[in-house]
């Protein structure tokens, strides 16, 4: 199996990144891996690109190797199961958001995009993802790290406001898990 346009790469939590650990602790799911980042694959004639929004780059389109070099967690691949997917519209949406800053607040009305917000907006024509109330701790609590984080931003924690996260997107019934990126034989094919 090789990567194709529309595949999604989910990146797992890393022990070395406080921001990643905070996201995982807030959005934990009952699975072996908690995801903290996501990108959309675009396959061209000779290159695999990943379109995504990250704190380092904002919304960007970069070669798969560059994307992977930034990641320290495991990379898993999921494939949307939608028949007759509107790929041109999905890619058009994704490319229209390129160059925007990272949305550090995770609040939809603020400028820029965070990773799962970027993917949800790109996939709007397919409607395979839904928003859910955002959580910043277990059982509707707010972890102290998030209180400090939002205090530094001068904002109230948007606990319970509609939003997305990589773990929530990975739970979509419209995705098939393909395996770890190395198992999908993407990098060696190019």
C-alpha positions as CSV (number, residue, x, y, z in Angstrom):
1,X,0.0,0.0,0.0
2,X,1.3,3.4,-0.9
3,X,0.3,6.9,0.2
4,X,-2.3,8.7,-2.0
5,X,-3.9,12.1,-2.1
6,X,-6.4,12.4,0.7
7,X,-4.5,10.2,3.2
8,X,-4.1,11.6,6.6
9,X,-1.0,11.4,8.7
10,X,-1.6,11.5,12.4
11,X,1.4,12.1,14.7
12,X,1.6,10.7,18.2
13,X,2.4,12.4,21.4
14,X,6.1,12.9,22.2
15,X,7.6,12.9,25.7
16,X,9.9,15.7,24.8
17,X,7.4,18.4,23.9
18,X,5.3,20.0,26.7
19,X,2.8,21.4,24.2
20,X,2.2,17.9,22.7
21,X,1.9,16.3,26.1
22,X,-0.6,18.9,27.2
23,X,-2.8,18.3,24.1
24,X,-2.6,14.5,24.7
25,X,-3.6,14.8,28.3
26,X,-6.6,17.0,27.4
27,X,-7.9,14.9,24.5
28,X,-6.9,11.4,25.6
29,X,-8.8,8.5,24.0
30,X,-8.9,4.8,24.8
31,X,-6.2,3.8,22.2
32,X,-2.6,2.8,22.2
33,X,-1.5,6.2,20.8
34,X,-2.7,9.7,21.5
35,X,-2.4,11.9,18.5
36,X,-1.4,15.6,18.7
37,X,-0.9,16.6,15.1
38,X,-2.4,15.8,11.7
39,X,-1.6,16.5,8.0
40,X,-3.2,15.9,4.6
41,X,-1.2,14.0,1.9
42,X,-1.1,15.3,-1.7
43,X,0.5,13.1,-4.3
44,X,1.8,14.7,-7.4
45,X,3.6,13.1,-10.3
46,X,6.9,12.9,-8.5
47,X,6.5,14.2,-5.0
48,X,4.4,13.5,-1.9
49,X,3.5,16.7,0.0
50,X,1.8,17.2,3.4
51,X,-0.5,20.1,3.9
52,X,-1.0,21.1,7.5
53,X,-0.9,23.8,10.2
54,X,1.8,23.7,12.8
55,X,3.2,26.1,15.4
56,X,6.5,26.2,13.5
57,X,5.2,27.1,10.1
58,X,1.6,28.1,10.2
59,X,-0.5,26.6,7.4
60,X,2.0,25.1,4.9
61,X,2.5,22.6,2.1
62,X,5.8,20.8,2.3
63,X,7.5,17.6,1.1
64,X,6.7,14.5,3.1
65,X,10.4,14.2,4.2
66,X,10.4,17.7,5.5
67,X,7.2,17.1,7.4
68,X,8.5,13.9,8.9
69,X,11.8,15.5,9.9
70,X,9.8,17.9,12.1
71,X,8.0,15.1,13.9
72,X,9.3,13.2,16.9
73,X,6.3,11.0,17.6
74,X,5.0,8.0,15.7
75,X,3.3,8.7,12.3
76,X,0.2,6.7,11.5
77,X,-1.7,6.8,8.2
78,X,-5.5,6.8,7.9
79,X,-7.4,6.8,4.6
80,X,-10.9,8.3,4.2
81,X,-13.5,5.7,3.1
82,X,-15.8,8.1,1.3
83,X,-16.7,7.0,-2.2
84,X,-16.6,9.7,-4.9
85,X,-14.6,12.0,-2.6
86,X,-14.5,15.6,-3.9
87,X,-10.7,15.6,-3.9
88,X,-10.4,18.7,-6.1
89,X,-12.6,20.7,-3.7
90,X,-10.8,19.3,-0.6
91,X,-7.4,20.3,-2.0
92,X,-8.7,23.7,-3.1
93,X,-9.9,24.3,0.4
94,X,-6.6,23.2,1.9
95,X,-4.5,25.3,-0.5
96,X,-6.7,28.4,0.1
97,X,-5.7,28.3,3.8
98,X,-1.9,28.1,3.1
99,X,0.2,31.0,4.5
100,X,-2.1,31.6,7.4
101,X,-0.6,31.8,10.9
102,X,-1.0,29.1,13.6
103,X,-4.1,29.6,15.7
104,X,-2.5,29.3,19.2
105,X,-5.9,30.0,20.9
106,X,-7.8,27.1,19.3
107,X,-10.7,29.5,19.1
108,X,-12.4,29.4,15.6
109,X,-13.1,33.1,15.5
110,X,-9.4,33.9,16.0
111,X,-7.0,34.3,13.0
112,X,-5.2,31.3,11.6
113,X,-5.7,27.6,11.9
114,X,-4.6,24.9,14.3
115,X,-3.9,21.5,12.8
116,X,-7.2,19.7,13.2
117,X,-9.2,22.9,12.4
118,X,-7.2,23.1,9.2
119,X,-8.1,19.5,8.2
120,X,-11.7,19.9,9.2
121,X,-12.0,23.0,7.0
122,X,-10.3,21.3,4.1
123,X,-12.6,18.3,4.3
124,X,-15.8,20.4,4.6
125,X,-17.0,19.3,1.1
126,X,-16.9,15.7,2.3
127,X,-18.4,16.3,5.8
128,X,-16.7,13.3,7.4
129,X,-15.7,15.2,10.6
130,X,-17.7,16.8,13.3
131,X,-16.9,19.3,15.9
132,X,-17.2,18.5,19.6
133,X,-16.9,20.5,22.8
134,X,-13.2,21.2,23.4
135,X,-11.7,19.8,26.6
136,X,-8.7,21.0,28.4
137,X,-8.6,18.3,31.1
138,X,-10.3,15.1,32.2
139,X,-13.9,15.2,33.4
140,X,-14.5,18.8,32.2
141,X,-11.7,20.1,34.4
142,X,-8.9,22.4,33.1
143,X,-5.4,21.3,33.6
144,X,-3.1,23.9,35.3
145,X,-0.9,24.1,32.3
146,X,-3.8,25.3,30.2
147,X,-4.7,27.9,32.7
148,X,-1.2,29.4,32.5
149,X,-1.2,29.0,28.7
150,X,-4.4,31.0,28.3
151,X,-3.4,33.6,30.9
152,X,-0.3,34.3,28.8
153,X,-2.5,34.7,25.8
154,X,-4.8,37.0,27.7
155,X,-7.8,34.8,27.0
156,X,-10.3,32.6,28.8
157,X,-9.8,28.9,28.3
158,X,-12.4,27.9,25.7
159,X,-13.5,24.8,27.6
160,X,-16.7,23.4,26.1
161,X,-16.6,25.6,23.0
162,X,-16.9,23.7,19.6
163,X,-13.7,22.6,18.1
164,X,-11.6,19.7,17.0
165,X,-8.5,17.7,17.9
166,X,-6.5,15.0,16.2
167,X,-7.8,12.3,18.5
168,X,-11.3,13.2,17.7
169,X,-10.7,13.2,14.0
170,X,-9.0,9.8,14.2
171,X,-12.2,8.4,15.7
172,X,-14.2,9.3,12.6
173,X,-16.1,6.3,11.3
174,X,-15.1,7.5,7.8
175,X,-11.5,6.6,8.2
176,X,-9.6,3.3,7.8
177,X,-6.4,2.9,9.8
178,X,-3.6,1.7,7.4
179,X,-0.7,1.5,9.9
180,X,2.5,3.2,10.8
181,X,3.9,5.3,8.0
182,X,6.9,2.9,7.6
183,X,4.4,0.0,7.1
184,X,2.6,1.9,4.3
185,X,5.7,2.0,2.1
186,X,5.4,5.6,1.3
187,X,8.9,7.1,1.7
188,X,10.8,4.3,-0.2
189,X,8.5,4.5,-3.2
190,X,9.8,8.0,-3.9
